[in-house]
Amino acid sequence: MEKKEIIIVGGGMVGALSALLLAQQGFIIHLIEKNKVQIHQQAGDFDLRVSAFSAQSTRLLQKAGIWNSLPKTRLCAYQCLQTWEKDSAKLTFDSQNLNLDCLGVMAENSLIQSALWRALEKMSNVHLYVQCEILTLNNNKNG
């Protein structure tokens, strides 16, 4: 059976997680990232950029095999989340209203991205192109 090749442009958290999950299914992955990727050690400085990971996002990180490698001291559960826009009503999510302990976990972006890239570097079917970018794209219909 022929191995399918997938090109993913962008190695941020979403692109790296997609690449890792697809590579674990046996696809040949080409991950293109235009910026230099900084893989931080877990004991490094705290990153001020954080993201809220829902329960479903956390399950994807578990499925990818990186969740258990994250230091628990760098994760923080959240019970309430509000969103709003200027001059509009706010929307509030509360774990108590849903009979949940928490809605998800806050984590540093660089911590997640570094764990994903460390896992990607270990996979033989992943080809990483760092500090590269797509300048043109041609659709060759003749195969």
C-alpha atoms as an extended CHARMM CRD file, in Angstrom:
* protein
*
       143  EXT
         1         1  MET       CA              0.0000000000        0.0000000000        0.0000000000  PROA      1               0.0000000000
         2         2  GLU       CA              1.3290000000        3.4160000000       -0.9890000000  PROA      2               0.0000000000
         3         3  LYS       CA              2.1050000000        5.7800000000        1.8720000000  PROA      3               0.0000000000
         4         4  LYS       CA              0.2770000000        9.0830000000        1.5790000000  PROA      4               0.0000000000
         5         5  GLU       CA              2.2620000000       12.2780000000        1.9960000000  PROA      5               0.0000000000
         6         6  ILE       CA              0.7850000000       15.3510000000        3.6670000000  PROA      6               0.0000000000
         7         7  ILE       CA              2.2310000000       18.8540000000        3.6540000000  PROA      7               0.0000000000
         8         8  ILE       CA              1.3760000000       21.0750000000        6.6080000000  PROA      8               0.0000000000
         9         9  VAL       CA              2.2840000000       24.7460000000        6.4220000000  PROA      9               0.0000000000
        10        10  GLY       CA              2.7540000000       26.2600000000        9.8710000000  PROA      10              0.0000000000
        11        11  GLY       CA              4.3470000000       24.5580000000       12.8460000000  PROA      11              0.0000000000
        12        12  GLY       CA              2.5580000000       26.3700000000       15.6510000000  PROA      12              0.0000000000
        13        13  MET       CA              0.5120000000       24.4390000000       18.1830000000  PROA      13              0.0000000000
        14        14  VAL       CA             -2.2660000000       23.5050000000       15.7450000000  PROA      14              0.0000000000
        15        15  GLY       CA              0.0250000000       22.6050000000       12.8430000000  PROA      15              0.0000000000
        16        16  ALA       CA              2.4400000000       20.6490000000       15.0440000000  PROA      16              0.0000000000
        17        17  LEU       CA             -0.3720000000       18.7440000000       16.7800000000  PROA      17              0.0000000000
        18        18  SER       CA             -1.9910000000       17.9220000000       13.4280000000  PROA      18              0.0000000000
        19        19  ALA       CA              1.3620000000       16.7450000000       12.0610000000  PROA      19              0.0000000000
        20        20  LEU       CA              2.0140000000       14.5470000000       15.0800000000  PROA      20              0.0000000000
        21        21  LEU       CA             -1.4300000000       12.9280000000       15.0950000000  PROA      21              0.0000000000
        22        22  LEU       CA             -1.2710000000       12.2440000000       11.3440000000  PROA      22              0.0000000000
        23        23  ALA       CA              2.2970000000       10.9040000000       11.5730000000  PROA      23              0.0000000000
        24        24  GLN       CA              1.1960000000        8.5140000000       14.3240000000  PROA      24              0.0000000000
        25        25  GLN       CA             -1.3440000000        7.1250000000       11.8250000000  PROA      25              0.0000000000
        26        26  GLY       CA              1.4840000000        6.3190000000        9.4220000000  PROA      26              0.0000000000
        27        27  PHE       CA              1.2860000000        9.2470000000        7.0200000000  PROA      27              0.0000000000
        28        28  ILE       CA              4.4890000000       10.8100000000        5.6950000000  PROA      28              0.0000000000
        29        29  ILE       CA              4.4580000000       14.3960000000        6.9460000000  PROA      29              0.0000000000
        30        30  HSD       CA              6.2610000000       17.4460000000        5.5820000000  PROA      30              0.0000000000
        31        31  LEU       CA              5.9350000000       20.2600000000        8.1270000000  PROA      31              0.0000000000
        32        32  ILE       CA              6.9890000000       23.6960000000        6.8890000000  PROA      32              0.0000000000
        33        33  GLU       CA              7.6020000000       26.4650000000        9.4360000000  PROA      33              0.0000000000
        34        34  LYS       CA              8.8770000000       29.8830000000        8.3270000000  PROA      34              0.0000000000
        35        35  ASN       CA             10.2350000000       30.8860000000       11.7420000000  PROA      35              0.0000000000
        36        36  LYS       CA             13.0180000000       29.4460000000       13.8290000000  PROA      36              0.0000000000
        37        37  VAL       CA             11.4970000000       27.0130000000       16.3150000000  PROA      37              0.0000000000
        38        38  GLN       CA             12.6780000000       27.4560000000       19.8800000000  PROA      38              0.0000000000
        39        39  ILE       CA             12.3930000000       24.2370000000       21.8280000000  PROA      39              0.0000000000
        40        40  HSD       CA             12.3890000000       25.2010000000       25.4740000000  PROA      40              0.0000000000
        41        41  GLN       CA             13.4450000000       22.9950000000       28.3190000000  PROA      41              0.0000000000
        42        42  GLN       CA             10.6500000000       22.3880000000       30.7940000000  PROA      42              0.0000000000
        43        43  ALA       CA             12.5310000000       24.0170000000       33.6650000000  PROA      43              0.0000000000
        44        44  GLY       CA             12.9450000000       27.3010000000       31.7850000000  PROA      44              0.0000000000
        45        45  ASP       CA             11.3730000000       30.6790000000       32.3420000000  PROA      45              0.0000000000
        46        46  PHE       CA              7.6100000000       31.0350000000       32.3000000000  PROA      46              0.0000000000
        47        47  ASP       CA              6.0080000000       32.0690000000       29.0210000000  PROA      47              0.0000000000
        48        48  LEU       CA              3.5380000000       34.9500000000       29.3130000000  PROA      48              0.0000000000
        49        49  ARG       CA              1.5880000000       33.6540000000       26.3020000000  PROA      49              0.0000000000
        50        50  VAL       CA             -0.8760000000       31.0570000000       27.5140000000  PROA      50              0.0000000000
        51        51  SER       CA             -3.8600000000       29.2810000000       25.9960000000  PROA      51              0.0000000000
        52        52  ALA       CA             -6.9590000000       27.7650000000       27.5000000000  PROA      52              0.0000000000
        53        53  PHE       CA             -7.1830000000       24.1080000000       26.5000000000  PROA      53              0.0000000000
        54        54  SER       CA            -10.6730000000       22.6440000000       26.6560000000  PROA      54              0.0000000000
        55        55  ALA       CA            -11.2640000000       19.0740000000       27.7670000000  PROA      55              0.0000000000
        56        56  GLN       CA            -11.3690000000       17.9930000000       24.1030000000  PROA      56              0.0000000000
        57        57  SER       CA             -8.0790000000       19.7510000000       23.3100000000  PROA      57              0.0000000000
        58        58  THR       CA             -6.5250000000       18.0880000000       26.3500000000  PROA      58              0.0000000000
        59        59  ARG       CA             -7.6980000000       14.6900000000       25.0510000000  PROA      59              0.0000000000
        60        60  LEU       CA             -5.9910000000       15.4020000000       21.7110000000  PROA      60              0.0000000000
        61        61  LEU       CA             -2.7380000000       16.2060000000       23.5020000000  PROA      61              0.0000000000
        62        62  GLN       CA             -3.1210000000       12.9510000000       25.4680000000  PROA      62              0.0000000000
        63        63  LYS       CA             -3.7720000000       11.0260000000       22.2360000000  PROA      63              0.0000000000
        64        64  ALA       CA             -0.6290000000       12.5800000000       20.7500000000  PROA      64              0.0000000000
        65        65  GLY       CA              1.3290000000       11.2540000000       23.7300000000  PROA      65              0.0000000000
        66        66  ILE       CA              2.6970000000       14.5450000000       25.0240000000  PROA      66              0.0000000000
        67        67  TRP       CA              0.3090000000       15.3580000000       27.8750000000  PROA      67              0.0000000000
        68        68  ASN       CA              2.0610000000       13.2280000000       30.4910000000  PROA      68              0.0000000000
        69        69  SER       CA              5.4210000000       14.8180000000       29.6470000000  PROA      69              0.0000000000
        70        70  LEU       CA              4.1780000000       18.2760000000       30.6800000000  PROA      70              0.0000000000
        71        71  PRO       CA              5.1400000000       19.3160000000       34.2030000000  PROA      71              0.0000000000
        72        72  LYS       CA              1.9390000000       19.5660000000       36.2360000000  PROA      72              0.0000000000
        73        73  THR       CA              3.3400000000       22.6030000000       38.0660000000  PROA      73              0.0000000000
        74        74  ARG       CA              3.1050000000       24.4940000000       34.7390000000  PROA      74              0.0000000000
        75        75  LEU       CA             -0.5970000000       23.6630000000       34.1740000000  PROA      75              0.0000000000
        76        76  CYS       CA             -3.5430000000       25.4210000000       35.8020000000  PROA      76              0.0000000000
        77        77  ALA       CA             -7.1380000000       24.2030000000       35.7040000000  PROA      77              0.0000000000
        78        78  TYR       CA             -9.7900000000       26.8340000000       35.0720000000  PROA      78              0.0000000000
        79        79  GLN       CA            -13.4040000000       26.7740000000       36.2180000000  PROA      79              0.0000000000
        80        80  CYS       CA            -14.8040000000       29.8690000000       34.4950000000  PROA      80              0.0000000000
        81        81  LEU       CA            -14.2950000000       31.4740000000       31.1100000000  PROA      81              0.0000000000
        82        82  GLN       CA            -15.7960000000       34.6920000000       29.7510000000  PROA      82              0.0000000000
        83        83  THR       CA            -15.7930000000       36.0580000000       26.2440000000  PROA      83              0.0000000000
        84        84  TRP       CA            -17.0110000000       39.4500000000       25.1020000000  PROA      84              0.0000000000
        85        85  GLU       CA            -16.6600000000       42.0510000000       22.4080000000  PROA      85              0.0000000000
        86        86  LYS       CA            -16.8510000000       45.8010000000       22.6090000000  PROA      86              0.0000000000
        87        87  ASP       CA            -20.4340000000       46.9810000000       23.0170000000  PROA      87              0.0000000000
        88        88  SER       CA            -21.8550000000       43.4600000000       23.0770000000  PROA      88              0.0000000000
        89        89  ALA       CA            -23.0150000000       41.0140000000       25.6940000000  PROA      89              0.0000000000
        90        90  LYS       CA            -20.5370000000       38.7320000000       27.3580000000  PROA      90              0.0000000000
        91        91  LEU       CA            -20.7810000000       34.9670000000       27.3540000000  PROA      91              0.0000000000
        92        92  THR       CA            -19.7940000000       33.0750000000       30.5070000000  PROA      92              0.0000000000
        93        93  PHE       CA            -18.9560000000       29.3950000000       30.8390000000  PROA      93              0.0000000000
        94        94  ASP       CA            -18.8520000000       28.0170000000       34.3840000000  PROA      94              0.0000000000
        95        95  SER       CA            -17.8560000000       24.4760000000       35.3640000000  PROA      95              0.0000000000
        96        96  GLN       CA            -20.3160000000       24.4720000000       38.2750000000  PROA      96              0.0000000000
        97        97  ASN       CA            -23.2370000000       25.0290000000       35.8730000000  PROA      97              0.0000000000
        98        98  LEU       CA            -22.0830000000       21.9700000000       33.9390000000  PROA      98              0.0000000000
        99        99  ASN       CA            -21.3560000000       19.8180000000       37.0180000000  PROA      99              0.0000000000
       100       100  LEU       CA            -17.6700000000       19.6460000000       36.1200000000  PROA      100             0.0000000000
       101       101  ASP       CA            -14.5600000000       20.1030000000       38.2550000000  PROA      101             0.0000000000
       102       102  CYS       CA            -13.0680000000       22.3540000000       35.6000000000  PROA      102             0.0000000000
       103       103  LEU       CA            -13.5910000000       23.4660000000       32.0140000000  PROA      103             0.0000000000
       104       104  GLY       CA            -10.0270000000       22.7840000000       30.9780000000  PROA      104             0.0000000000
       105       105  VAL       CA             -6.4270000000       23.7270000000       31.6010000000  PROA      105             0.0000000000
       106       106  MET       CA             -4.3370000000       26.8450000000       30.9940000000  PROA      106             0.0000000000
       107       107  ALA       CA             -0.8670000000       26.1150000000       29.6600000000  PROA      107             0.0000000000
       108       108  GLU       CA              2.0410000000       28.0860000000       28.2950000000  PROA      108             0.0000000000
       109       109  ASN       CA              2.1300000000       28.1300000000       24.5060000000  PROA      109             0.0000000000
       110       110  SER       CA              5.8810000000       27.5100000000       24.3090000000  PROA      110             0.0000000000
       111       111  LEU       CA              5.5780000000       24.5410000000       26.6890000000  PROA      111             0.0000000000
       112       112  ILE       CA              3.0080000000       22.8180000000       24.4650000000  PROA      112             0.0000000000
       113       113  GLN       CA              4.7570000000       23.6890000000       21.2140000000  PROA      113             0.0000000000
       114       114  SER       CA              8.1320000000       22.5050000000       22.5270000000  PROA      114             0.0000000000
       115       115  ALA       CA              6.6690000000       19.1630000000       23.6350000000  PROA      115             0.0000000000
       116       116  LEU       CA              5.0470000000       18.7140000000       20.2190000000  PROA      116             0.0000000000
       117       117  TRP       CA              8.2750000000       19.5050000000       18.3510000000  PROA      117             0.0000000000
       118       118  ARG       CA             10.3250000000       17.1650000000       20.5650000000  PROA      118             0.0000000000
       119       119  ALA       CA              7.8920000000       14.3690000000       19.6670000000  PROA      119             0.0000000000
       120       120  LEU       CA              7.9470000000       15.2680000000       15.9640000000  PROA      120             0.0000000000
       121       121  GLU       CA             11.7520000000       15.1930000000       15.8650000000  PROA      121             0.0000000000
       122       122  LYS       CA             11.6870000000       11.5520000000       17.0080000000  PROA      122             0.0000000000
       123       123  MET       CA              9.4230000000       10.3820000000       14.1750000000  PROA      123             0.0000000000
       124       124  SER       CA             11.1050000000        8.9240000000       11.1040000000  PROA      124             0.0000000000
       125       125  ASN       CA              8.1270000000        9.6980000000        8.8550000000  PROA      125             0.0000000000
       126       126  VAL       CA              8.1820000000       13.4400000000        9.6660000000  PROA      126             0.0000000000
       127       127  HSD       CA             10.3010000000       15.8360000000        7.6410000000  PROA      127             0.0000000000
       128       128  LEU       CA             10.7570000000       19.2550000000        9.2360000000  PROA      128             0.0000000000
       129       129  TYR       CA             11.5240000000       22.3390000000        7.1520000000  PROA      129             0.0000000000
       130       130  VAL       CA             12.3890000000       25.1880000000        9.5060000000  PROA      130             0.0000000000
       131       131  GLN       CA             12.9480000000       28.7680000000        8.4080000000  PROA      131             0.0000000000
       132       132  CYS       CA             11.3610000000       27.8960000000        5.0640000000  PROA      132             0.0000000000
       133       133  GLU       CA              8.2580000000       29.3180000000        3.4980000000  PROA      133             0.0000000000
       134       134  ILE       CA              6.0260000000       28.6790000000        0.5280000000  PROA      134             0.0000000000
       135       135  LEU       CA              6.4810000000       31.4040000000       -2.0800000000  PROA      135             0.0000000000
       136       136  THR       CA              4.3140000000       29.9580000000       -4.8340000000  PROA      136             0.0000000000
       137       137  LEU       CA              1.9820000000       27.0310000000       -5.2310000000  PROA      137             0.0000000000
       138       138  ASN       CA              1.2000000000       25.4480000000       -8.5710000000  PROA      138             0.0000000000
       139       139  ASN       CA             -1.6250000000       23.0270000000       -9.2100000000  PROA      139             0.0000000000
       140       140  ASN       CA             -0.3480000000       20.3940000000      -11.6240000000  PROA      140             0.0000000000
       141       141  LYS       CA             -3.4830000000       18.5910000000      -12.8180000000  PROA      141             0.0000000000
       142       142  ASN       CA             -1.4650000000       16.1910000000      -14.9750000000  PROA      142             0.0000000000
       143       143  GLY       CA             -0.1450000000       14.3740000000      -11.9840000000  PROA      143             0.0000000000
